[in-house]
Amino acid sequence: MSRASWRALSTAADAATATGGARLSGSRWERLKNGKAGVWCRSLLSDYKEACREMVVGARERPLKASLYAAVLGGGWFCFHSKPGQSEFKSAVAESSNQLGLLSPWIRSAASDAHVQNLVKLQSQGRLRCLSLGLLAVVYSVDYDPDASLYEAQCSSLSVPWRELPHRVLDVGFCWRWWVLESKMKDYDVNEEEFRHLPADMQGTSPPGLQEVQRNESLHRQSWLPLPVGDLDK
Protein backbone atom coordinates (compact mmCIF):
# COMPACT_ATOMS: atom_id res chain seq x y z
CA MET A 1 0.00 0.00 0.00
CA SER A 2 1.33 3.35 -0.98
CA ARG A 3 1.84 6.24 1.42
CA ALA A 4 -0.92 8.30 -0.23
CA SER A 5 -3.45 5.49 0.20
CA TRP A 6 -2.51 5.11 3.87
CA ARG A 7 -3.02 8.82 4.51
CA ALA A 8 -6.42 8.74 2.81
CA LEU A 9 -7.57 5.81 4.92
CA SER A 10 -6.29 7.48 8.11
CA THR A 11 -8.12 10.71 7.28
CA ALA A 12 -11.37 8.85 6.61
CA ALA A 13 -11.04 6.94 9.89
CA ASP A 14 -10.42 10.16 11.88
CA ALA A 15 -13.45 11.81 10.28
CA ALA A 16 -15.65 8.83 11.09
CA THR A 17 -14.44 8.82 14.71
CA ALA A 18 -15.14 12.56 15.10
CA THR A 19 -18.61 12.22 13.60
CA GLY A 20 -19.44 9.29 15.86
CA GLY A 21 -18.20 11.19 18.95
CA ALA A 22 -20.26 14.24 18.02
CA ARG A 23 -23.34 12.07 17.57
CA LEU A 24 -22.70 10.35 20.91
CA SER A 25 -22.13 13.68 22.68
CA GLY A 26 -25.23 15.14 21.08
CA SER A 27 -27.32 12.18 22.13
CA ARG A 28 -26.08 12.42 25.71
CA TRP A 29 -26.87 16.14 25.83
CA GLU A 30 -30.33 15.51 24.40
CA ARG A 31 -31.01 12.81 26.99
CA LEU A 32 -29.80 15.06 29.82
CA LYS A 33 -31.83 18.03 28.56
CA ASN A 34 -35.02 16.03 28.16
CA GLY A 35 -34.59 14.09 31.39
CA LYS A 36 -36.24 14.85 34.77
CA ALA A 37 -33.33 16.94 35.98
CA GLY A 38 -33.25 19.02 32.80
CA VAL A 39 -37.02 19.62 32.85
CA TRP A 40 -36.86 20.61 36.54
CA CYS A 41 -33.98 23.06 35.92
CA ARG A 42 -35.78 24.65 32.95
CA SER A 43 -38.98 25.07 34.95
CA LEU A 44 -37.05 26.56 37.89
CA LEU A 45 -35.28 29.07 35.64
CA SER A 46 -38.59 29.93 34.02
CA ASP A 47 -40.18 30.60 37.42
CA TYR A 48 -37.29 32.82 38.49
CA LYS A 49 -37.44 34.69 35.19
CA GLU A 50 -41.17 35.28 35.59
CA ALA A 51 -40.75 36.40 39.20
CA CYS A 52 -38.03 38.90 38.22
CA ARG A 53 -40.17 40.22 35.41
CA GLU A 54 -43.14 40.71 37.74
CA MET A 55 -40.88 42.41 40.25
CA VAL A 56 -39.63 44.90 37.68
CA VAL A 57 -43.15 45.56 36.38
CA GLY A 58 -44.48 46.02 39.94
CA ALA A 59 -41.66 48.42 40.81
CA ARG A 60 -42.49 50.54 37.77
CA GLU A 61 -46.20 50.60 38.55
CA ARG A 62 -45.79 51.26 42.32
CA PRO A 63 -42.46 53.00 42.91
CA LEU A 64 -43.35 54.15 46.44
CA LYS A 65 -44.17 50.63 47.60
CA ALA A 66 -41.06 49.25 45.94
CA SER A 67 -38.93 51.93 47.62
CA LEU A 68 -40.45 51.06 50.98
CA TYR A 69 -39.71 47.37 50.52
CA ALA A 70 -36.16 48.16 49.41
CA ALA A 71 -35.63 50.39 52.46
CA VAL A 72 -36.93 47.68 54.81
CA LEU A 73 -34.73 45.02 53.23
CA GLY A 74 -31.71 47.32 53.26
CA GLY A 75 -32.31 48.25 56.88
CA GLY A 76 -32.63 44.60 57.87
CA TRP A 77 -29.43 43.74 56.02
CA PHE A 78 -27.61 46.62 57.73
CA CYS A 79 -28.85 45.65 61.20
CA PHE A 80 -27.89 42.02 60.64
CA HIS A 81 -24.32 42.85 59.61
CA SER A 82 -23.86 45.59 62.25
CA LYS A 83 -24.94 43.36 65.11
CA PRO A 84 -22.14 43.00 67.71
CA GLY A 85 -21.13 39.65 69.13
CA GLN A 86 -19.71 38.20 72.32
CA SER A 87 -16.14 39.24 71.53
CA GLU A 88 -17.26 42.85 71.04
CA PHE A 89 -19.07 42.74 74.37
CA LYS A 90 -15.96 41.49 76.16
CA SER A 91 -13.94 44.28 74.59
CA ALA A 92 -16.53 46.88 75.64
CA VAL A 93 -16.55 45.58 79.23
CA ALA A 94 -12.75 45.63 79.39
CA GLU A 95 -12.62 49.19 78.02
CA SER A 96 -15.25 50.40 80.51
CA SER A 97 -13.39 48.71 83.37
CA ASN A 98 -10.16 50.42 82.33
CA GLN A 99 -11.88 53.81 82.15
CA LEU A 100 -13.25 53.40 85.65
CA GLY A 101 -9.90 52.13 86.94
CA LEU A 102 -8.24 55.41 85.96
CA LEU A 103 -10.50 57.33 88.35
CA SER A 104 -10.41 57.56 92.10
CA PRO A 105 -13.20 55.76 94.01
CA TRP A 106 -14.26 59.17 95.32
CA ILE A 107 -14.84 60.46 91.77
CA ARG A 108 -16.26 57.57 89.77
CA SER A 109 -19.98 56.93 89.58
CA ALA A 110 -21.18 54.25 91.97
CA ALA A 111 -23.87 53.02 89.55
CA SER A 112 -21.43 52.68 86.66
CA ASP A 113 -18.84 50.96 88.82
CA ALA A 114 -21.36 48.48 90.27
CA HIS A 115 -22.71 47.55 86.83
CA VAL A 116 -19.28 47.05 85.27
CA GLN A 117 -17.95 45.11 88.27
CA ASN A 118 -20.96 42.80 88.08
CA LEU A 119 -20.29 42.14 84.38
CA VAL A 120 -16.61 41.48 85.07
CA LYS A 121 -17.50 39.05 87.85
CA LEU A 122 -19.99 37.13 85.69
CA GLN A 123 -17.53 37.04 82.81
CA SER A 124 -14.73 35.67 84.98
CA GLN A 125 -17.10 32.98 86.25
CA GLY A 126 -18.12 32.01 82.72
CA ARG A 127 -21.76 32.85 83.31
CA LEU A 128 -22.33 35.29 80.45
CA ARG A 129 -24.06 34.13 77.26
CA CYS A 130 -24.63 35.99 74.00
CA LEU A 131 -27.75 35.10 72.02
CA SER A 132 -28.21 36.23 68.41
CA LEU A 133 -31.78 37.19 67.48
CA GLY A 134 -31.16 38.07 63.85
CA LEU A 135 -31.31 41.85 63.86
CA LEU A 136 -29.93 42.26 67.39
CA ALA A 137 -28.07 40.37 70.10
CA VAL A 138 -28.74 40.00 73.82
CA VAL A 139 -26.37 39.16 76.65
CA TYR A 140 -27.82 37.27 79.60
CA SER A 141 -26.53 35.47 82.67
CA VAL A 142 -26.78 31.81 83.64
CA ASP A 143 -26.36 30.09 86.99
CA TYR A 144 -23.33 27.93 86.19
CA ASP A 145 -20.40 27.68 83.83
CA PRO A 146 -21.15 24.92 81.28
CA ASP A 147 -17.59 23.60 81.71
CA ALA A 148 -18.10 23.08 85.44
CA SER A 149 -18.26 19.44 86.59
CA LEU A 150 -21.46 19.94 88.53
CA TYR A 151 -24.68 18.05 88.04
CA GLU A 152 -26.66 21.28 87.98
CA ALA A 153 -24.41 22.65 85.21
CA GLN A 154 -24.54 19.50 83.05
CA CYS A 155 -28.22 18.57 83.43
CA SER A 156 -30.25 19.98 80.54
CA SER A 157 -33.46 19.79 82.57
CA LEU A 158 -32.06 22.34 85.04
CA SER A 159 -31.00 24.89 82.42
CA VAL A 160 -32.41 28.39 82.34
CA PRO A 161 -36.06 28.28 81.15
CA TRP A 162 -37.10 30.65 78.39
CA ARG A 163 -39.63 32.43 80.59
CA GLU A 164 -36.82 33.65 82.86
CA LEU A 165 -34.71 34.99 80.01
CA PRO A 166 -36.20 38.54 80.04
CA HIS A 167 -35.25 38.87 83.73
CA ARG A 168 -31.67 37.74 83.06
CA VAL A 169 -30.94 40.03 80.10
CA LEU A 170 -28.03 42.33 80.89
CA ASP A 171 -27.49 44.15 77.61
CA VAL A 172 -28.80 44.54 74.07
CA GLY A 173 -26.49 44.85 71.06
CA PHE A 174 -27.66 46.82 68.03
CA CYS A 175 -25.80 48.78 65.34
CA TRP A 176 -22.30 48.08 66.71
CA ARG A 177 -23.31 49.35 70.18
CA TRP A 178 -24.21 47.87 73.55
CA TRP A 179 -26.95 50.19 74.69
CA VAL A 180 -27.29 49.29 78.38
CA LEU A 181 -23.55 49.48 78.99
CA GLU A 182 -23.33 52.85 77.25
CA SER A 183 -26.22 54.22 79.28
CA LYS A 184 -24.62 52.99 82.52
CA MET A 185 -21.29 54.57 81.56
CA LYS A 186 -22.84 57.98 80.93
CA ASP A 187 -21.29 60.46 83.39
CA TYR A 188 -19.15 57.66 84.84
CA ASP A 189 -16.76 60.31 86.19
CA VAL A 190 -19.43 61.97 88.36
CA ASN A 191 -20.04 60.68 91.86
CA GLU A 192 -23.71 61.20 92.66
CA GLU A 193 -23.12 60.69 96.39
CA GLU A 194 -21.23 63.99 96.58
CA PHE A 195 -24.34 65.93 95.57
CA ARG A 196 -26.96 63.88 97.39
CA HIS A 197 -27.16 66.29 100.38
CA LEU A 198 -27.51 69.40 98.21
CA PRO A 199 -30.90 70.98 97.53
CA ALA A 200 -32.80 69.71 94.53
CA ASP A 201 -32.28 72.91 92.54
CA MET A 202 -28.51 72.65 93.05
CA GLN A 203 -28.11 68.99 92.17
CA GLY A 204 -28.64 69.61 88.48
CA THR A 205 -26.83 72.11 86.31
CA SER A 206 -27.84 73.62 83.00
CA PRO A 207 -25.54 75.02 80.30
CA PRO A 208 -25.08 78.81 80.58
CA GLY A 209 -26.78 81.14 78.14
CA LEU A 210 -25.13 83.53 75.74
CA GLN A 211 -25.44 86.57 77.99
CA GLU A 212 -24.00 84.72 80.96
CA VAL A 213 -21.06 83.50 78.90
CA GLN A 214 -20.34 87.04 77.68
CA ARG A 215 -20.58 88.38 81.21
CA ASN A 216 -18.11 85.76 82.51
CA GLU A 217 -15.66 86.52 79.72
CA SER A 218 -15.91 90.25 80.45
CA LEU A 219 -15.22 89.65 84.15
CA HIS A 220 -12.28 87.44 83.25
CA ARG A 221 -10.76 90.14 81.04
CA GLN A 222 -11.27 92.77 83.76
CA SER A 223 -9.47 90.60 86.28
CA TRP A 224 -6.25 90.95 84.28
CA LEU A 225 -6.34 94.78 84.25
CA PRO A 226 -4.03 96.64 86.66
CA LEU A 227 -5.66 98.04 89.75
CA PRO A 228 -6.07 101.86 89.73
CA VAL A 229 -3.84 103.66 92.18
CA GLY A 230 -5.46 106.63 93.95
CA ASP A 231 -3.92 110.03 94.68
CA LEU A 232 -1.31 109.71 97.43
CA ASP A 233 -2.17 113.15 98.86
CA LYS A 234 -5.66 112.00 99.58
C-alpha positions as a Markdown table, in Angstrom:
| # | Residue | x | y | z |
|---|---|---|---|---|
| 1 | Met | 0.0 | 0.0 | 0.0 |
| 2 | Ser | 1.3 | 3.3 | -1.0 |
| 3 | Arg | 1.8 | 6.2 | 1.4 |
| 4 | Ala | -0.9 | 8.3 | -0.2 |
| 5 | Ser | -3.5 | 5.5 | 0.2 |
| 6 | Trp | -2.5 | 5.1 | 3.9 |
| 7 | Arg | -3.0 | 8.8 | 4.5 |
| 8 | Ala | -6.4 | 8.7 | 2.8 |
| 9 | Leu | -7.6 | 5.8 | 4.9 |
| 10 | Ser | -6.3 | 7.5 | 8.1 |
| 11 | Thr | -8.1 | 10.7 | 7.3 |
| 12 | Ala | -11.4 | 8.9 | 6.6 |
| 13 | Ala | -11.0 | 6.9 | 9.9 |
| 14 | Asp | -10.4 | 10.2 | 11.9 |
| 15 | Ala | -13.5 | 11.8 | 10.3 |
| 16 | Ala | -15.7 | 8.8 | 11.1 |
| 17 | Thr | -14.4 | 8.8 | 14.7 |
| 18 | Ala | -15.1 | 12.6 | 15.1 |
| 19 | Thr | -18.6 | 12.2 | 13.6 |
| 20 | Gly | -19.4 | 9.3 | 15.9 |
| 21 | Gly | -18.2 | 11.2 | 18.9 |
| 22 | Ala | -20.3 | 14.2 | 18.0 |
| 23 | Arg | -23.3 | 12.1 | 17.6 |
| 24 | Leu | -22.7 | 10.4 | 20.9 |
| 25 | Ser | -22.1 | 13.7 | 22.7 |
| 26 | Gly | -25.2 | 15.1 | 21.1 |
| 27 | Ser | -27.3 | 12.2 | 22.1 |
| 28 | Arg | -26.1 | 12.4 | 25.7 |
| 29 | Trp | -26.9 | 16.1 | 25.8 |
| 30 | Glu | -30.3 | 15.5 | 24.4 |
| 31 | Arg | -31.0 | 12.8 | 27.0 |
| 32 | Leu | -29.8 | 15.1 | 29.8 |
| 33 | Lys | -31.8 | 18.0 | 28.6 |
| 34 | Asn | -35.0 | 16.0 | 28.2 |
| 35 | Gly | -34.6 | 14.1 | 31.4 |
| 36 | Lys | -36.2 | 14.9 | 34.8 |
| 37 | Ala | -33.3 | 16.9 | 36.0 |
| 38 | Gly | -33.3 | 19.0 | 32.8 |
| 39 | Val | -37.0 | 19.6 | 32.8 |
| 40 | Trp | -36.9 | 20.6 | 36.5 |
| 41 | Cys | -34.0 | 23.1 | 35.9 |
| 42 | Arg | -35.8 | 24.6 | 33.0 |
| 43 | Ser | -39.0 | 25.1 | 35.0 |
| 44 | Leu | -37.1 | 26.6 | 37.9 |
| 45 | Leu | -35.3 | 29.1 | 35.6 |
| 46 | Ser | -38.6 | 29.9 | 34.0 |
| 47 | Asp | -40.2 | 30.6 | 37.4 |
| 48 | Tyr | -37.3 | 32.8 | 38.5 |
| 49 | Lys | -37.4 | 34.7 | 35.2 |
| 50 | Glu | -41.2 | 35.3 | 35.6 |
| 51 | Ala | -40.7 | 36.4 | 39.2 |
| 52 | Cys | -38.0 | 38.9 | 38.2 |
| 53 | Arg | -40.2 | 40.2 | 35.4 |
| 54 | Glu | -43.1 | 40.7 | 37.7 |
| 55 | Met | -40.9 | 42.4 | 40.3 |
| 56 | Val | -39.6 | 44.9 | 37.7 |
| 57 | Val | -43.1 | 45.6 | 36.4 |
| 58 | Gly | -44.5 | 46.0 | 39.9 |
| 59 | Ala | -41.7 | 48.4 | 40.8 |
| 60 | Arg | -42.5 | 50.5 | 37.8 |
| 61 | Glu | -46.2 | 50.6 | 38.5 |
| 62 | Arg | -45.8 | 51.3 | 42.3 |
| 63 | Pro | -42.5 | 53.0 | 42.9 |
| 64 | Leu | -43.3 | 54.2 | 46.4 |
| 65 | Lys | -44.2 | 50.6 | 47.6 |
| 66 | Ala | -41.1 | 49.3 | 45.9 |
| 67 | Ser | -38.9 | 51.9 | 47.6 |
| 68 | Leu | -40.4 | 51.1 | 51.0 |
| 69 | Tyr | -39.7 | 47.4 | 50.5 |
| 70 | Ala | -36.2 | 48.2 | 49.4 |
| 71 | Ala | -35.6 | 50.4 | 52.5 |
| 72 | Val | -36.9 | 47.7 | 54.8 |
| 73 | Leu | -34.7 | 45.0 | 53.2 |
| 74 | Gly | -31.7 | 47.3 | 53.3 |
| 75 | Gly | -32.3 | 48.2 | 56.9 |
| 76 | Gly | -32.6 | 44.6 | 57.9 |
| 77 | Trp | -29.4 | 43.7 | 56.0 |
| 78 | Phe | -27.6 | 46.6 | 57.7 |
| 79 | Cys | -28.9 | 45.7 | 61.2 |
| 80 | Phe | -27.9 | 42.0 | 60.6 |
| 81 | His | -24.3 | 42.9 | 59.6 |
| 82 | Ser | -23.9 | 45.6 | 62.2 |
| 83 | Lys | -24.9 | 43.4 | 65.1 |
| 84 | Pro | -22.1 | 43.0 | 67.7 |
| 85 | Gly | -21.1 | 39.6 | 69.1 |
| 86 | Gln | -19.7 | 38.2 | 72.3 |
| 87 | Ser | -16.1 | 39.2 | 71.5 |
| 88 | Glu | -17.3 | 42.8 | 71.0 |
| 89 | Phe | -19.1 | 42.7 | 74.4 |
| 90 | Lys | -16.0 | 41.5 | 76.2 |
| 91 | Ser | -13.9 | 44.3 | 74.6 |
| 92 | Ala | -16.5 | 46.9 | 75.6 |
| 93 | Val | -16.6 | 45.6 | 79.2 |
| 94 | Ala | -12.7 | 45.6 | 79.4 |
| 95 | Glu | -12.6 | 49.2 | 78.0 |
| 96 | Ser | -15.3 | 50.4 | 80.5 |
| 97 | Ser | -13.4 | 48.7 | 83.4 |
| 98 | Asn | -10.2 | 50.4 | 82.3 |
| 99 | Gln | -11.9 | 53.8 | 82.2 |
| 100 | Leu | -13.3 | 53.4 | 85.7 |
| 101 | Gly | -9.9 | 52.1 | 86.9 |
| 102 | Leu | -8.2 | 55.4 | 86.0 |
| 103 | Leu | -10.5 | 57.3 | 88.4 |
| 104 | Ser | -10.4 | 57.6 | 92.1 |
| 105 | Pro | -13.2 | 55.8 | 94.0 |
| 106 | Trp | -14.3 | 59.2 | 95.3 |
| 107 | Ile | -14.8 | 60.5 | 91.8 |
| 108 | Arg | -16.3 | 57.6 | 89.8 |
| 109 | Ser | -20.0 | 56.9 | 89.6 |
| 110 | Ala | -21.2 | 54.2 | 92.0 |
| 111 | Ala | -23.9 | 53.0 | 89.6 |
| 112 | Ser | -21.4 | 52.7 | 86.7 |
| 113 | Asp | -18.8 | 51.0 | 88.8 |
| 114 | Ala | -21.4 | 48.5 | 90.3 |
| 115 | His | -22.7 | 47.6 | 86.8 |
| 116 | Val | -19.3 | 47.0 | 85.3 |
| 117 | Gln | -18.0 | 45.1 | 88.3 |
| 118 | Asn | -21.0 | 42.8 | 88.1 |
| 119 | Leu | -20.3 | 42.1 | 84.4 |
| 120 | Val | -16.6 | 41.5 | 85.1 |
| 121 | Lys | -17.5 | 39.1 | 87.8 |
| 122 | Leu | -20.0 | 37.1 | 85.7 |
| 123 | Gln | -17.5 | 37.0 | 82.8 |
| 124 | Ser | -14.7 | 35.7 | 85.0 |
| 125 | Gln | -17.1 | 33.0 | 86.3 |
| 126 | Gly | -18.1 | 32.0 | 82.7 |
| 127 | Arg | -21.8 | 32.9 | 83.3 |
| 128 | Leu | -22.3 | 35.3 | 80.4 |
| 129 | Arg | -24.1 | 34.1 | 77.3 |
| 130 | Cys | -24.6 | 36.0 | 74.0 |
| 131 | Leu | -27.7 | 35.1 | 72.0 |
| 132 | Ser | -28.2 | 36.2 | 68.4 |
| 133 | Leu | -31.8 | 37.2 | 67.5 |
| 134 | Gly | -31.2 | 38.1 | 63.8 |
| 135 | Leu | -31.3 | 41.9 | 63.9 |
| 136 | Leu | -29.9 | 42.3 | 67.4 |
| 137 | Ala | -28.1 | 40.4 | 70.1 |
| 138 | Val | -28.7 | 40.0 | 73.8 |
| 139 | Val | -26.4 | 39.2 | 76.6 |
| 140 | Tyr | -27.8 | 37.3 | 79.6 |
| 141 | Ser | -26.5 | 35.5 | 82.7 |
| 142 | Val | -26.8 | 31.8 | 83.6 |
| 143 | Asp | -26.4 | 30.1 | 87.0 |
| 144 | Tyr | -23.3 | 27.9 | 86.2 |
| 145 | Asp | -20.4 | 27.7 | 83.8 |
| 146 | Pro | -21.1 | 24.9 | 81.3 |
| 147 | Asp | -17.6 | 23.6 | 81.7 |
| 148 | Ala | -18.1 | 23.1 | 85.4 |
| 149 | Ser | -18.3 | 19.4 | 86.6 |
| 150 | Leu | -21.5 | 19.9 | 88.5 |
| 151 | Tyr | -24.7 | 18.0 | 88.0 |
| 152 | Glu | -26.7 | 21.3 | 88.0 |
| 153 | Ala | -24.4 | 22.6 | 85.2 |
| 154 | Gln | -24.5 | 19.5 | 83.0 |
| 155 | Cys | -28.2 | 18.6 | 83.4 |
| 156 | Ser | -30.3 | 20.0 | 80.5 |
| 157 | Ser | -33.5 | 19.8 | 82.6 |
| 158 | Leu | -32.1 | 22.3 | 85.0 |
| 159 | Ser | -31.0 | 24.9 | 82.4 |
| 160 | Val | -32.4 | 28.4 | 82.3 |
| 161 | Pro | -36.1 | 28.3 | 81.1 |
| 162 | Trp | -37.1 | 30.6 | 78.4 |
| 163 | Arg | -39.6 | 32.4 | 80.6 |
| 164 | Glu | -36.8 | 33.6 | 82.9 |
| 165 | Leu | -34.7 | 35.0 | 80.0 |
| 166 | Pro | -36.2 | 38.5 | 80.0 |
| 167 | His | -35.2 | 38.9 | 83.7 |
| 168 | Arg | -31.7 | 37.7 | 83.1 |
| 169 | Val | -30.9 | 40.0 | 80.1 |
| 170 | Leu | -28.0 | 42.3 | 80.9 |
| 171 | Asp | -27.5 | 44.1 | 77.6 |
| 172 | Val | -28.8 | 44.5 | 74.1 |
| 173 | Gly | -26.5 | 44.8 | 71.1 |
| 174 | Phe | -27.7 | 46.8 | 68.0 |
| 175 | Cys | -25.8 | 48.8 | 65.3 |
| 176 | Trp | -22.3 | 48.1 | 66.7 |
| 177 | Arg | -23.3 | 49.3 | 70.2 |
| 178 | Trp | -24.2 | 47.9 | 73.5 |
| 179 | Trp | -27.0 | 50.2 | 74.7 |
| 180 | Val | -27.3 | 49.3 | 78.4 |
| 181 | Leu | -23.6 | 49.5 | 79.0 |
| 182 | Glu | -23.3 | 52.9 | 77.2 |
| 183 | Ser | -26.2 | 54.2 | 79.3 |
| 184 | Lys | -24.6 | 53.0 | 82.5 |
| 185 | Met | -21.3 | 54.6 | 81.6 |
| 186 | Lys | -22.8 | 58.0 | 80.9 |
| 187 | Asp | -21.3 | 60.5 | 83.4 |
| 188 | Tyr | -19.1 | 57.7 | 84.8 |
| 189 | Asp | -16.8 | 60.3 | 86.2 |
| 190 | Val | -19.4 | 62.0 | 88.4 |
| 191 | Asn | -20.0 | 60.7 | 91.9 |
| 192 | Glu | -23.7 | 61.2 | 92.7 |
| 193 | Glu | -23.1 | 60.7 | 96.4 |
| 194 | Glu | -21.2 | 64.0 | 96.6 |
| 195 | Phe | -24.3 | 65.9 | 95.6 |
| 196 | Arg | -27.0 | 63.9 | 97.4 |
| 197 | His | -27.2 | 66.3 | 100.4 |
| 198 | Leu | -27.5 | 69.4 | 98.2 |
| 199 | Pro | -30.9 | 71.0 | 97.5 |
| 200 | Ala | -32.8 | 69.7 | 94.5 |
| 201 | Asp | -32.3 | 72.9 | 92.5 |
| 202 | Met | -28.5 | 72.6 | 93.0 |
| 203 | Gln | -28.1 | 69.0 | 92.2 |
| 204 | Gly | -28.6 | 69.6 | 88.5 |
| 205 | Thr | -26.8 | 72.1 | 86.3 |
| 206 | Ser | -27.8 | 73.6 | 83.0 |
| 207 | Pro | -25.5 | 75.0 | 80.3 |
| 208 | Pro | -25.1 | 78.8 | 80.6 |
| 209 | Gly | -26.8 | 81.1 | 78.1 |
| 210 | Leu | -25.1 | 83.5 | 75.7 |
| 211 | Gln | -25.4 | 86.6 | 78.0 |
| 212 | Glu | -24.0 | 84.7 | 81.0 |
| 213 | Val | -21.1 | 83.5 | 78.9 |
| 214 | Gln | -20.3 | 87.0 | 77.7 |
| 215 | Arg | -20.6 | 88.4 | 81.2 |
| 216 | Asn | -18.1 | 85.8 | 82.5 |
| 217 | Glu | -15.7 | 86.5 | 79.7 |
| 218 | Ser | -15.9 | 90.3 | 80.5 |
| 219 | Leu | -15.2 | 89.7 | 84.2 |
| 220 | His | -12.3 | 87.4 | 83.2 |
| 221 | Arg | -10.8 | 90.1 | 81.0 |
| 222 | Gln | -11.3 | 92.8 | 83.8 |
| 223 | Ser | -9.5 | 90.6 | 86.3 |
| 224 | Trp | -6.2 | 91.0 | 84.3 |
| 225 | Leu | -6.3 | 94.8 | 84.3 |
| 226 | Pro | -4.0 | 96.6 | 86.7 |
| 227 | Leu | -5.7 | 98.0 | 89.7 |
| 228 | Pro | -6.1 | 101.9 | 89.7 |
| 229 | Val | -3.8 | 103.7 | 92.2 |
| 230 | Gly | -5.5 | 106.6 | 93.9 |
| 231 | Asp | -3.9 | 110.0 | 94.7 |
| 232 | Leu | -1.3 | 109.7 | 97.4 |
| 233 | Asp | -2.2 | 113.1 | 98.9 |
| 234 | Lys | -5.7 | 112.0 | 99.6 |
